[in-house]
Amino acid sequence: MNQPPLYIRVHPEDNVAIVVNDGGLGEGATFSDGLVLRERVPQGHKVALTDLAEGDAVIRYNVVIGYALKALPKGSWINEHVLRMPTPPELHDLPIATIKAPDTSPLEGFTFEGYRNADGTVGTRNILAITTTVQCVADVVQHAVDRIKAELLPRYPNVDDVVSLGHTYGCGVAIDAPDAMVPIRTVRNIALNPNFGGEVMMVSLGCEKLQPERLMPPGTIPIAAAAVDDAIADIGDMEAEDNGAAVVLQDEGHVGFQSMIDSIMRMAETHLKRLNNRRRETCPASDLVVGVQCGGSDAFSGLTANPAVGFATDLLVRAGATVMFSEVTEVRDGVAQLTARAANGEVAAAIIREMQWYDDYLKRGGADRSANTTPGNKKGGLSNIVEKAMGSIVKSGSSTISGVLSPGEKVKQKGLIYAATPASDFICGTLQLAAGINIHVFTTGRGTPYSLAEVPVIKVATRSDLARRWHDLMDVNAGTIATGEATIGDVGWELFRMMLDVASGKKQTKAEALKLHNALVLFNPAPVT
């Protein structure tokens, strides 16, 4: 069925709107209000609603997203080639805790079936994770994981999976540099993610800078999880300390490759036995720790998927859960919105601190926030990072921002949290994993197979066309919002209920069923030597 020409204008003050129709619209297409396109405009791209003179502000979301580089008559296609980007907002004289969240009642009675840990956290999956202290051991560990899955895992039906926490760090780095704390605490906190049940197992080469005792100092691992089976004492000359056990490949007790694999498998079985004793129990929705992220964004991201995620975010916060949003460059241009929603001056100051740190980091690298927007973002109608940021920030909903995390830190409070990370999908996901998420929500307009092995990832499509073409990769279609088939609230509630089902293990995400998993990517701002 042919759809009449449709556009969406976000705010009454906007002087541009985006084309809704699949495939875009050609020159001469006429909208119901009489607006006529002067040229072809692709789907998701902007059309001028009024005549714009050179230098005039172009407004979307009631925000100036750029200035016209030339005269643009009504009906013109507005894209990155005809806009000059605004300067970034200053990080002083910002509104501080001036906006109070809507007065809503607590959301009670919603539960899921999860795995409660000794430290009070709750897992949504029951996974054995093998932490590596250095990249050098990655292939050995993966070989062992393949063997463990084939030979051991079938004996322990209550364990969902075995994963290798591989990364490209651990040696050849300035490990005592101040910023080295970021990758080190990231690896440490990933190993302590709730989905791993407090079972910390490490594999070390032996000569690396990131030694096991530096990665997991005494007292890091919860006491209940640090108990080490007698079986581990039989592994060559390796020691089982109260801060976790490590297989060290260079130990003299290892003679040949097979000896290393045998040691890893023996230690793994000790952890598998304990994990296999765990059972799901009914937990309140307040035990969810949800990371929200977007990737392969388009102009619909800020109209459909991200607002629906924001609606679900508010539901989660009302239910007492923890939700974290991230991506510094994708909220930097909306910093005033964030500081205004901060719970207090201390939280606002922490937001400003993270923005300043990242400004300085980009400056050292000779880049700025404009480097964020990708060719795919632009093809999807996002002209620049300002426009992208306005659509990205709505994932955070309308709740008060109750806390801020620096990269690699672990969350310790409830509510809406700003977890500062780069905008890279892989790095952001890795850092949110370290922060302690037990479920992940990822929106996309262009499409991406992104997923994590460590936590289930719910994928939300911004457009119905993407949901149709990638039907076996997308979990939720938010494109129905653009065509009026559903409201933001409808999709928000659908997503909220799906999170509870996925967290309970009643439902697998599409990527989880296909076993599509991205590698972990650490953020290392410190020097490499």
KOLLUM-633650 format. One record per residue (C-alpha): residue in three letters; residue number from 1; x, y, z. Coordinates in nm, 3 decimals. Layout:
<nodes>
ala / NUM / X / Y / Z
...
</nodes>
This chain:
<nodes>
met / 1 / 0.000 / 0.000 / 0.000
asn / 2 / 0.138 / 0.338 / -0.100
gln / 3 / 0.190 / 0.569 / 0.193
pro / 4 / 0.108 / 0.939 / 0.145
pro / 5 / 0.400 / 1.177 / 0.190
leu / 6 / 0.468 / 1.211 / 0.564
tyr / 7 / 0.710 / 1.415 / 0.770
ile / 8 / 0.771 / 1.446 / 1.144
arg / 9 / 0.837 / 1.778 / 1.316
val / 10 / 0.965 / 1.726 / 1.669
his / 11 / 0.886 / 2.068 / 1.820
pro / 12 / 0.657 / 2.352 / 1.708
glu / 13 / 0.958 / 2.586 / 1.690
asp / 14 / 1.152 / 2.356 / 1.452
asn / 15 / 1.205 / 2.488 / 1.099
val / 16 / 1.295 / 2.144 / 0.960
ala / 17 / 1.123 / 1.805 / 0.967
ile / 18 / 1.229 / 1.457 / 0.861
val / 19 / 1.078 / 1.249 / 0.580
val / 20 / 0.912 / 0.931 / 0.711
asn / 21 / 0.841 / 0.738 / 0.390
asp / 22 / 1.043 / 0.424 / 0.310
gly / 23 / 1.286 / 0.502 / 0.029
gly / 24 / 1.236 / 0.876 / 0.071
leu / 25 / 1.037 / 1.108 / -0.158
gly / 26 / 1.107 / 1.259 / -0.496
glu / 27 / 1.098 / 1.616 / -0.623
gly / 28 / 0.744 / 1.750 / -0.634
ala / 29 / 0.610 / 1.528 / -0.356
thr / 30 / 0.338 / 1.724 / -0.178
phe / 31 / 0.252 / 1.688 / 0.190
ser / 32 / -0.097 / 1.730 / 0.335
asp / 33 / -0.015 / 2.084 / 0.452
gly / 34 / 0.085 / 2.188 / 0.097
leu / 35 / 0.464 / 2.169 / 0.144
val / 36 / 0.628 / 2.067 / -0.185
leu / 37 / 0.973 / 1.911 / -0.211
arg / 38 / 1.210 / 2.106 / -0.436
glu / 39 / 1.435 / 1.800 / -0.475
arg / 40 / 1.450 / 1.435 / -0.378
val / 41 / 1.488 / 1.383 / -0.001
pro / 42 / 1.594 / 1.040 / 0.133
gln / 43 / 1.408 / 0.875 / 0.420
gly / 44 / 1.505 / 1.024 / 0.756
his / 45 / 1.657 / 1.335 / 0.603
lys / 46 / 1.544 / 1.688 / 0.676
val / 47 / 1.332 / 1.918 / 0.467
ala / 48 / 1.312 / 2.294 / 0.519
leu / 49 / 0.968 / 2.401 / 0.642
thr / 50 / 1.041 / 2.772 / 0.582
asp / 51 / 1.271 / 2.976 / 0.362
leu / 52 / 1.617 / 2.994 / 0.520
ala / 53 / 1.864 / 3.269 / 0.437
glu / 54 / 2.240 / 3.219 / 0.449
gly / 55 / 2.347 / 3.217 / 0.815
asp / 56 / 2.002 / 3.138 / 0.951
ala / 57 / 1.977 / 2.890 / 1.237
val / 58 / 1.848 / 2.544 / 1.149
ile / 59 / 1.637 / 2.418 / 1.438
arg / 60 / 1.541 / 2.060 / 1.529
tyr / 61 / 1.435 / 1.942 / 1.878
asn / 62 / 1.398 / 2.319 / 1.944
val / 63 / 1.780 / 2.327 / 1.939
val / 64 / 2.009 / 2.497 / 1.687
ile / 65 / 2.177 / 2.208 / 1.506
gly / 66 / 2.357 / 2.428 / 1.253
tyr / 67 / 2.357 / 2.739 / 1.037
ala / 68 / 2.269 / 2.754 / 0.668
leu / 69 / 2.575 / 2.791 / 0.445
lys / 70 / 2.357 / 2.929 / 0.164
ala / 71 / 1.999 / 3.031 / 0.099
leu / 72 / 1.771 / 2.726 / 0.135
pro / 73 / 1.416 / 2.777 / 0.008
lys / 74 / 1.120 / 2.603 / 0.168
gly / 75 / 1.108 / 2.238 / 0.055
ser / 76 / 1.489 / 2.208 / 0.023
trp / 77 / 1.688 / 1.906 / 0.139
ile / 78 / 1.885 / 1.995 / 0.453
asn / 79 / 2.197 / 1.784 / 0.504
glu / 80 / 2.552 / 1.809 / 0.639
his / 81 / 2.680 / 1.975 / 0.320
val / 82 / 2.466 / 2.286 / 0.366
leu / 83 / 2.517 / 2.334 / 0.740
arg / 84 / 2.785 / 2.490 / 0.958
met / 85 / 2.802 / 2.321 / 1.298
pro / 86 / 2.760 / 2.531 / 1.614
thr / 87 / 3.044 / 2.570 / 1.861
pro / 88 / 3.025 / 2.337 / 2.162
pro / 89 / 2.852 / 2.465 / 2.474
glu / 90 / 3.076 / 2.595 / 2.750
leu / 91 / 3.115 / 2.395 / 3.070
his / 92 / 3.049 / 2.686 / 3.305
asp / 93 / 2.738 / 2.883 / 3.402
leu / 94 / 2.528 / 2.573 / 3.348
pro / 95 / 2.190 / 2.514 / 3.517
ile / 96 / 2.245 / 2.301 / 3.828
ala / 97 / 1.969 / 2.070 / 3.956
thr / 98 / 1.699 / 2.306 / 3.830
ile / 99 / 1.468 / 2.043 / 3.678
lys / 100 / 1.281 / 1.805 / 3.904
ala / 101 / 1.164 / 1.472 / 3.765
pro / 102 / 0.790 / 1.430 / 3.710
asp / 103 / 0.608 / 1.332 / 4.026
thr / 104 / 0.528 / 0.966 / 3.965
ser / 105 / 0.430 / 0.686 / 4.198
pro / 106 / 0.660 / 0.387 / 4.258
leu / 107 / 0.609 / 0.100 / 4.015
glu / 108 / 0.552 / -0.207 / 4.229
gly / 109 / 0.481 / -0.575 / 4.178
phe / 110 / 0.711 / -0.644 / 3.882
thr / 111 / 0.958 / -0.931 / 3.926
phe / 112 / 1.192 / -1.156 / 3.734
glu / 113 / 1.366 / -1.486 / 3.802
gly / 114 / 1.735 / -1.421 / 3.865
tyr / 115 / 2.045 / -1.562 / 4.033
arg / 116 / 2.115 / -1.389 / 4.363
asn / 117 / 2.482 / -1.348 / 4.449
ala / 118 / 2.658 / -1.338 / 4.786
asp / 119 / 2.724 / -0.965 / 4.749
gly / 120 / 2.354 / -0.888 / 4.690
thr / 121 / 2.377 / -0.840 / 4.316
val / 122 / 2.161 / -1.049 / 4.084
gly / 123 / 2.255 / -1.224 / 3.763
thr / 124 / 2.028 / -1.277 / 3.466
arg / 125 / 2.251 / -1.556 / 3.333
asn / 126 / 2.471 / -1.819 / 3.501
ile / 127 / 2.804 / -1.804 / 3.319
leu / 128 / 3.159 / -1.919 / 3.386
ala / 129 / 3.388 / -1.636 / 3.278
ile / 130 / 3.762 / -1.688 / 3.242
thr / 131 / 3.954 / -1.366 / 3.290
thr / 132 / 4.283 / -1.310 / 3.109
thr / 133 / 4.554 / -1.088 / 3.255
val / 134 / 4.724 / -1.033 / 2.921
gln / 135 / 4.649 / -1.061 / 2.551
cys / 136 / 4.923 / -1.323 / 2.505
val / 137 / 4.708 / -1.599 / 2.657
ala / 138 / 4.393 / -1.525 / 2.456
asp / 139 / 4.421 / -1.806 / 2.201
val / 140 / 4.517 / -2.062 / 2.465
val / 141 / 4.214 / -1.966 / 2.673
gln / 142 / 3.983 / -1.977 / 2.373
his / 143 / 4.111 / -2.323 / 2.287
ala / 144 / 4.039 / -2.430 / 2.643
val / 145 / 3.692 / -2.270 / 2.635
asp / 146 / 3.605 / -2.467 / 2.322
arg / 147 / 3.712 / -2.787 / 2.498
ile / 148 / 3.523 / -2.695 / 2.818
lys / 149 / 3.205 / -2.632 / 2.622
ala / 150 / 3.233 / -2.959 / 2.435
glu / 151 / 3.352 / -3.187 / 2.716
leu / 152 / 3.256 / -3.036 / 3.052
leu / 153 / 2.959 / -2.804 / 3.010
pro / 154 / 2.711 / -3.084 / 2.920
arg / 155 / 2.768 / -3.228 / 3.270
tyr / 156 / 2.652 / -2.903 / 3.432
pro / 157 / 2.309 / -2.825 / 3.283
asn / 158 / 2.242 / -2.527 / 3.513
val / 159 / 2.537 / -2.334 / 3.371
asp / 160 / 2.440 / -2.129 / 3.065
asp / 161 / 2.777 / -2.074 / 2.902
val / 162 / 3.153 / -2.042 / 2.932
val / 163 / 3.316 / -1.724 / 2.801
ser / 164 / 3.670 / -1.597 / 2.767
leu / 165 / 3.715 / -1.236 / 2.881
gly / 166 / 3.987 / -1.165 / 2.628
his / 167 / 4.129 / -0.819 / 2.570
thr / 168 / 4.429 / -0.641 / 2.417
tyr / 169 / 4.596 / -0.525 / 2.737
gly / 170 / 4.827 / -0.643 / 3.012
cys / 171 / 5.180 / -0.578 / 2.885
gly / 172 / 5.376 / -0.338 / 2.665
val / 173 / 5.191 / -0.054 / 2.839
ala / 174 / 5.273 / 0.220 / 3.089
ile / 175 / 5.098 / 0.033 / 3.366
asp / 176 / 5.186 / 0.289 / 3.635
ala / 177 / 5.062 / 0.587 / 3.436
pro / 178 / 4.767 / 0.763 / 3.602
asp / 179 / 4.522 / 0.671 / 3.325
ala / 180 / 4.621 / 0.303 / 3.339
met / 181 / 4.368 / 0.272 / 3.620
val / 182 / 4.094 / 0.281 / 3.354
pro / 183 / 4.172 / -0.046 / 3.171
ile / 184 / 4.285 / -0.223 / 3.490
arg / 185 / 3.967 / -0.154 / 3.685
thr / 186 / 3.765 / -0.233 / 3.373
val / 187 / 3.909 / -0.586 / 3.348
arg / 188 / 3.872 / -0.632 / 3.725
asn / 189 / 3.511 / -0.517 / 3.737
ile / 190 / 3.407 / -0.718 / 3.432
ala / 191 / 3.527 / -1.031 / 3.613
leu / 192 / 3.296 / -0.933 / 3.900
asn / 193 / 2.987 / -0.886 / 3.681
pro / 194 / 2.671 / -1.030 / 3.846
asn / 195 / 2.620 / -1.281 / 3.564
phe / 196 / 2.936 / -1.468 / 3.670
gly / 197 / 2.814 / -1.558 / 4.018
gly / 198 / 3.122 / -1.431 / 4.200
glu / 199 / 3.336 / -1.710 / 4.050
val / 200 / 3.661 / -1.543 / 3.945
met / 201 / 3.899 / -1.755 / 3.740
met / 202 / 4.214 / -1.609 / 3.585
val / 203 / 4.468 / -1.724 / 3.329
ser / 204 / 4.807 / -1.551 / 3.329
leu / 205 / 5.116 / -1.584 / 3.111
gly / 206 / 5.350 / -1.511 / 3.401
cys / 207 / 5.577 / -1.232 / 3.282
glu / 208 / 5.318 / -0.964 / 3.204
lys / 209 / 5.291 / -0.629 / 3.378
leu / 210 / 4.933 / -0.690 / 3.488
gln / 211 / 5.002 / -0.968 / 3.735
pro / 212 / 4.706 / -1.160 / 3.885
glu / 213 / 4.761 / -1.010 / 4.230
arg / 214 / 4.756 / -0.661 / 4.079
leu / 215 / 4.440 / -0.732 / 3.885
met / 216 / 4.265 / -0.891 / 4.186
pro / 217 / 4.420 / -0.758 / 4.508
pro / 218 / 4.331 / -0.936 / 4.835
gly / 219 / 3.976 / -0.857 / 4.940
thr / 220 / 3.856 / -0.778 / 4.586
ile / 221 / 3.655 / -1.097 / 4.546
pro / 222 / 3.358 / -1.155 / 4.781
ile / 223 / 3.453 / -1.406 / 5.052
ala / 224 / 3.177 / -1.650 / 4.959
ala / 225 / 3.310 / -1.666 / 4.605
ala / 226 / 3.678 / -1.685 / 4.695
ala / 227 / 3.648 / -2.035 / 4.843
val / 228 / 3.880 / -2.261 / 4.644
asp / 229 / 3.818 / -2.633 / 4.602
asp / 230 / 4.076 / -2.883 / 4.716
ala / 231 / 4.104 / -2.992 / 4.355
ile / 232 / 4.284 / -2.670 / 4.266
ala / 233 / 4.569 / -2.754 / 4.503
asp / 234 / 4.664 / -3.037 / 4.271
ile / 235 / 4.739 / -2.808 / 3.975
gly / 236 / 5.117 / -2.827 / 3.951
asp / 237 / 5.302 / -2.560 / 4.145
met / 238 / 5.025 / -2.304 / 4.113
glu / 239 / 4.896 / -2.143 / 4.428
ala / 240 / 4.531 / -2.088 / 4.512
glu / 241 / 4.521 / -1.766 / 4.711
asp / 242 / 4.222 / -1.621 / 4.891
asn / 243 / 4.198 / -1.350 / 4.626
gly / 244 / 4.121 / -1.598 / 4.350
ala / 245 / 4.313 / -1.865 / 4.165
ala / 246 / 4.512 / -1.830 / 3.844
val / 247 / 4.655 / -2.073 / 3.596
val / 248 / 4.999 / -1.936 / 3.506
leu / 249 / 5.118 / -2.074 / 3.173
gln / 250 / 5.488 / -2.015 / 3.240
asp / 251 / 5.487 / -2.214 / 3.565
glu / 252 / 5.747 / -2.493 / 3.560
gly / 253 / 5.477 / -2.749 / 3.632
his / 254 / 5.351 / -2.707 / 3.277
val / 255 / 5.523 / -2.928 / 3.021
gly / 256 / 5.375 / -2.862 / 2.680
phe / 257 / 5.056 / -2.704 / 2.555
gln / 258 / 4.830 / -2.988 / 2.662
ser / 259 / 4.946 / -2.947 / 3.021
met / 260 / 4.827 / -2.587 / 3.015
ile / 261 / 4.488 / -2.684 / 2.875
asp / 262 / 4.450 / -2.962 / 3.133
ser / 263 / 4.517 / -2.715 / 3.415
ile / 264 / 4.263 / -2.467 / 3.283
met / 265 / 4.003 / -2.739 / 3.245
arg / 266 / 4.059 / -2.875 / 3.597
met / 267 / 4.018 / -2.532 / 3.749
ala / 268 / 3.717 / -2.461 / 3.529
glu / 269 / 3.543 / -2.774 / 3.651
thr / 270 / 3.580 / -2.660 / 4.011
his / 271 / 3.398 / -2.336 / 3.925
leu / 272 / 3.140 / -2.517 / 3.713
lys / 273 / 3.046 / -2.739 / 4.007
arg / 274 / 2.967 / -2.439 / 4.223
leu / 275 / 2.786 / -2.252 / 3.949
asn / 276 / 2.577 / -2.559 / 3.874
asn / 277 / 2.435 / -2.544 / 4.227
arg / 278 / 2.282 / -2.202 / 4.166
arg / 279 / 1.909 / -2.168 / 4.099
arg / 280 / 1.690 / -1.884 / 3.983
glu / 281 / 1.472 / -1.717 / 4.242
thr / 282 / 1.206 / -1.447 / 4.227
cys / 283 / 1.367 / -1.103 / 4.246
pro / 284 / 1.210 / -0.756 / 4.233
ala / 285 / 1.257 / -0.548 / 3.920
ser / 286 / 1.474 / -0.321 / 4.139
asp / 287 / 1.754 / -0.579 / 4.100
leu / 288 / 1.787 / -0.506 / 3.729
val / 289 / 2.093 / -0.309 / 3.622
val / 290 / 2.032 / -0.199 / 3.265
gly / 291 / 2.273 / -0.038 / 3.023
val / 292 / 2.121 / 0.162 / 2.735
gln / 293 / 2.318 / 0.241 / 2.422
cys / 294 / 2.270 / 0.326 / 2.055
gly / 295 / 2.477 / 0.243 / 1.749
gly / 296 / 2.432 / 0.281 / 1.376
ser / 297 / 2.201 / 0.571 / 1.465
asp / 298 / 1.982 / 0.757 / 1.219
ala / 299 / 1.738 / 1.047 / 1.228
phe / 300 / 1.464 / 0.814 / 1.355
ser / 301 / 1.669 / 0.718 / 1.661
gly / 302 / 1.562 / 1.031 / 1.844
leu / 303 / 1.199 / 0.994 / 1.734
thr / 304 / 1.117 / 0.627 / 1.787
ala / 305 / 1.359 / 0.383 / 1.951
asn / 306 / 1.540 / 0.618 / 2.188
pro / 307 / 1.224 / 0.784 / 2.323
ala / 308 / 1.075 / 0.436 / 2.376
val / 309 / 1.391 / 0.337 / 2.565
gly / 310 / 1.361 / 0.660 / 2.764
phe / 311 / 1.003 / 0.568 / 2.855
ala / 312 / 1.122 / 0.222 / 2.968
thr / 313 / 1.408 / 0.389 / 3.158
asp / 314 / 1.157 / 0.592 / 3.358
leu / 315 / 0.958 / 0.275 / 3.432
leu / 316 / 1.273 / 0.101 / 3.556
val / 317 / 1.368 / 0.393 / 3.779
arg / 318 / 1.015 / 0.400 / 3.921
ala / 319 / 1.055 / 0.026 / 3.992
gly / 320 / 1.375 / 0.098 / 4.188
ala / 321 / 1.615 / -0.041 / 3.929
thr / 322 / 1.947 / 0.097 / 3.807
val / 323 / 1.978 / 0.232 / 3.452
met / 324 / 2.292 / 0.376 / 3.302
phe / 325 / 2.333 / 0.582 / 2.986
ser / 326 / 2.671 / 0.680 / 2.845
glu / 327 / 2.865 / 0.802 / 2.540
val / 328 / 3.027 / 1.136 / 2.627
thr / 329 / 3.043 / 1.284 / 2.276
glu / 330 / 2.681 / 1.186 / 2.217
val / 331 / 2.555 / 1.390 / 2.512
arg / 332 / 2.820 / 1.664 / 2.522
asp / 333 / 2.606 / 1.912 / 2.327
gly / 334 / 2.320 / 1.851 / 2.569
val / 335 / 2.527 / 1.900 / 2.884
ala / 336 / 2.292 / 2.171 / 3.010
gln / 337 / 2.005 / 1.922 / 2.999
leu / 338 / 2.207 / 1.681 / 3.213
thr / 339 / 2.328 / 1.924 / 3.479
ala / 340 / 1.976 / 2.061 / 3.508
arg / 341 / 1.846 / 1.710 / 3.584
ala / 342 / 2.122 / 1.629 / 3.835
ala / 343 / 2.006 / 1.533 / 4.182
asn / 344 / 2.229 / 1.798 / 4.337
gly / 345 / 2.536 / 2.013 / 4.283
glu / 346 / 2.774 / 1.725 / 4.351
val / 347 / 2.624 / 1.512 / 4.072
ala / 348 / 2.624 / 1.810 / 3.835
ala / 349 / 2.991 / 1.878 / 3.914
ala / 350 / 3.073 / 1.514 / 3.838
ile / 351 / 2.898 / 1.540 / 3.500
ile / 352 / 3.098 / 1.853 / 3.417
arg / 353 / 3.419 / 1.682 / 3.533
glu / 354 / 3.366 / 1.392 / 3.292
met / 355 / 3.284 / 1.625 / 3.002
gln / 356 / 3.598 / 1.831 / 3.068
trp / 357 / 3.815 / 1.521 / 3.097
tyr / 358 / 3.694 / 1.401 / 2.759
asp / 359 / 3.733 / 1.743 / 2.597
asp / 360 / 4.096 / 1.740 / 2.711
tyr / 361 / 4.142 / 1.380 / 2.594
leu / 362 / 4.016 / 1.463 / 2.244
lys / 363 / 4.227 / 1.778 / 2.232
arg / 364 / 4.542 / 1.578 / 2.311
gly / 365 / 4.460 / 1.357 / 2.015
gly / 366 / 4.400 / 1.649 / 1.779
ala / 367 / 4.028 / 1.569 / 1.746
asp / 368 / 3.698 / 1.712 / 1.861
arg / 369 / 3.341 / 1.595 / 1.901
ser / 370 / 3.271 / 1.635 / 1.528
ala / 371 / 3.479 / 1.322 / 1.465
asn / 372 / 3.197 / 1.115 / 1.616
thr / 373 / 2.939 / 1.120 / 1.337
thr / 374 / 2.987 / 0.831 / 1.092
pro / 375 / 2.910 / 0.805 / 0.719
gly / 376 / 2.619 / 0.577 / 0.812
asn / 377 / 2.480 / 0.832 / 1.059
lys / 378 / 2.484 / 1.094 / 0.784
lys / 379 / 2.329 / 0.860 / 0.530
gly / 380 / 2.054 / 0.803 / 0.785
gly / 381 / 1.980 / 1.175 / 0.807
leu / 382 / 2.198 / 1.293 / 1.098
ser / 383 / 2.383 / 1.599 / 0.976
asn / 384 / 2.623 / 1.636 / 1.269
ile / 385 / 2.697 / 1.547 / 1.630
val / 386 / 2.465 / 1.818 / 1.766
glu / 387 / 2.163 / 1.662 / 1.599
lys / 388 / 2.284 / 1.313 / 1.694
ala / 389 / 2.329 / 1.416 / 2.058
met / 390 / 1.976 / 1.552 / 2.086
gly / 391 / 1.839 / 1.217 / 1.971
ser / 392 / 2.079 / 1.011 / 2.181
ile / 393 / 2.015 / 1.181 / 2.513
val / 394 / 1.644 / 1.093 / 2.516
lys / 395 / 1.735 / 0.732 / 2.604
ser / 396 / 1.780 / 0.867 / 2.957
gly / 397 / 1.410 / 0.949 / 2.991
ser / 398 / 1.304 / 1.219 / 3.233
ser / 399 / 1.423 / 1.085 / 3.570
thr / 400 / 1.664 / 1.265 / 3.800
ile / 401 / 2.029 / 1.174 / 3.740
ser / 402 / 2.135 / 1.029 / 4.074
gly / 403 / 2.500 / 0.943 / 4.012
val / 404 / 2.800 / 0.953 / 3.780
leu / 405 / 3.064 / 0.688 / 3.702
ser / 406 / 3.408 / 0.740 / 3.553
pro / 407 / 3.514 / 0.486 / 3.288
gly / 408 / 3.558 / 0.137 / 3.433
glu / 409 / 3.400 / 0.210 / 3.771
lys / 410 / 3.139 / -0.022 / 3.924
val / 411 / 2.792 / 0.108 / 4.004
lys / 412 / 2.697 / 0.113 / 4.373
gln / 413 / 2.361 / 0.290 / 4.376
lys / 414 / 2.012 / 0.275 / 4.230
gly / 415 / 1.840 / 0.511 / 3.992
leu / 416 / 1.951 / 0.680 / 3.670
ile / 417 / 2.329 / 0.687 / 3.638
tyr / 418 / 2.548 / 0.867 / 3.388
ala / 419 / 2.835 / 0.627 / 3.313
ala / 420 / 3.097 / 0.821 / 3.119
thr / 421 / 3.234 / 0.624 / 2.824
pro / 422 / 3.352 / 0.683 / 2.469
ala / 423 / 3.076 / 0.650 / 2.210
ser / 424 / 3.233 / 0.348 / 2.038
asp / 425 / 2.976 / 0.068 / 2.056
phe / 426 / 3.233 / -0.189 / 2.162
ile / 427 / 3.410 / 0.026 / 2.422
cys / 428 / 3.085 / 0.161 / 2.565
gly / 429 / 2.942 / -0.191 / 2.599
thr / 430 / 3.262 / -0.314 / 2.762
leu / 431 / 3.260 / -0.031 / 3.016
gln / 432 / 2.891 / -0.074 / 3.096
leu / 433 / 2.964 / -0.444 / 3.150
ala / 434 / 3.235 / -0.344 / 3.398
ala / 435 / 2.988 / -0.108 / 3.568
gly / 436 / 2.775 / -0.412 / 3.648
ile / 437 / 2.489 / -0.432 / 3.399
asn / 438 / 2.296 / -0.758 / 3.390
ile / 439 / 2.099 / -0.669 / 3.076
his / 440 / 2.170 / -0.440 / 2.782
val / 441 / 1.939 / -0.246 / 2.547
phe / 442 / 2.079 / -0.133 / 2.213
thr / 443 / 1.898 / 0.080 / 1.956
thr / 444 / 1.994 / 0.101 / 1.589
gly / 445 / 1.866 / 0.270 / 1.275
arg / 446 / 2.118 / 0.156 / 1.018
gly / 447 / 2.143 / -0.197 / 1.162
thr / 448 / 2.421 / -0.376 / 1.348
pro / 449 / 2.474 / -0.735 / 1.466
tyr / 450 / 2.629 / -0.600 / 1.789
ser / 451 / 2.585 / -0.820 / 2.095
leu / 452 / 2.768 / -0.932 / 2.409
ala / 453 / 2.841 / -1.285 / 2.527
glu / 454 / 2.836 / -1.177 / 2.891
val / 455 / 2.486 / -1.024 / 2.915
pro / 456 / 2.177 / -1.052 / 2.694
val / 457 / 2.137 / -0.761 / 2.450
ile / 458 / 1.790 / -0.652 / 2.339
lys / 459 / 1.806 / -0.481 / 1.999
val / 460 / 1.554 / -0.212 / 1.909
ala / 461 / 1.505 / -0.106 / 1.546
thr / 462 / 1.421 / 0.258 / 1.479
arg / 463 / 1.247 / 0.186 / 1.146
ser / 464 / 0.994 / -0.074 / 1.033
asp / 465 / 1.192 / -0.131 / 0.714
leu / 466 / 1.499 / -0.233 / 0.916
ala / 467 / 1.288 / -0.454 / 1.144
arg / 468 / 1.144 / -0.626 / 0.836
arg / 469 / 1.475 / -0.680 / 0.659
trp / 470 / 1.664 / -0.780 / 0.975
his / 471 / 1.371 / -0.974 / 1.121
asp / 472 / 1.598 / -1.236 / 1.280
leu / 473 / 1.833 / -0.981 / 1.441
met / 474 / 1.597 / -0.718 / 1.583
asp / 475 / 1.396 / -0.787 / 1.900
val / 476 / 1.167 / -0.482 / 1.908
asn / 477 / 1.035 / -0.267 / 1.624
ala / 478 / 1.000 / 0.096 / 1.731
gly / 479 / 0.935 / 0.204 / 1.372
thr / 480 / 0.563 / 0.170 / 1.436
ile / 481 / 0.586 / 0.494 / 1.634
ala / 482 / 0.681 / 0.691 / 1.320
thr / 483 / 0.379 / 0.564 / 1.125
gly / 484 / 0.133 / 0.611 / 1.411
glu / 485 / 0.066 / 0.239 / 1.460
ala / 486 / 0.197 / 0.257 / 1.817
thr / 487 / 0.282 / 0.521 / 2.074
ile / 488 / 0.612 / 0.576 / 2.252
gly / 489 / 0.442 / 0.442 / 2.565
asp / 490 / 0.323 / 0.128 / 2.385
val / 491 / 0.674 / 0.037 / 2.273
gly / 492 / 0.823 / 0.146 / 2.606
trp / 493 / 0.598 / -0.096 / 2.796
glu / 494 / 0.672 / -0.372 / 2.541
leu / 495 / 1.044 / -0.322 / 2.601
phe / 496 / 1.003 / -0.313 / 2.980
arg / 497 / 0.813 / -0.642 / 2.982
met / 498 / 1.062 / -0.799 / 2.741
met / 499 / 1.346 / -0.705 / 2.976
leu / 500 / 1.177 / -0.896 / 3.258
asp / 501 / 1.126 / -1.203 / 3.035
val / 502 / 1.483 / -1.194 / 2.903
ala / 503 / 1.623 / -1.140 / 3.253
ser / 504 / 1.426 / -1.442 / 3.373
gly / 505 / 1.563 / -1.666 / 3.099
lys / 506 / 1.210 / -1.715 / 2.964
lys / 507 / 1.312 / -1.553 / 2.638
gln / 508 / 1.639 / -1.534 / 2.447
thr / 509 / 1.731 / -1.229 / 2.244
lys / 510 / 1.778 / -1.284 / 1.871
ala / 511 / 2.155 / -1.233 / 1.889
glu / 512 / 2.179 / -1.457 / 2.195
ala / 513 / 2.004 / -1.741 / 2.011
leu / 514 / 2.236 / -1.695 / 1.713
lys / 515 / 2.540 / -1.673 / 1.943
leu / 516 / 2.655 / -1.346 / 1.786
his / 517 / 2.903 / -1.178 / 2.017
asn / 518 / 3.134 / -0.879 / 1.986
ala / 519 / 3.483 / -0.887 / 2.132
leu / 520 / 3.545 / -0.679 / 2.443
val / 521 / 3.739 / -0.360 / 2.371
leu / 522 / 3.910 / -0.179 / 2.658
phe / 523 / 3.943 / 0.197 / 2.681
asn / 524 / 4.311 / 0.267 / 2.741
pro / 525 / 4.393 / 0.640 / 2.747
ala / 526 / 4.736 / 0.569 / 2.900
pro / 527 / 5.057 / 0.545 / 2.690
val / 528 / 5.160 / 0.224 / 2.518
thr / 529 / 5.531 / 0.159 / 2.557
</nodes>
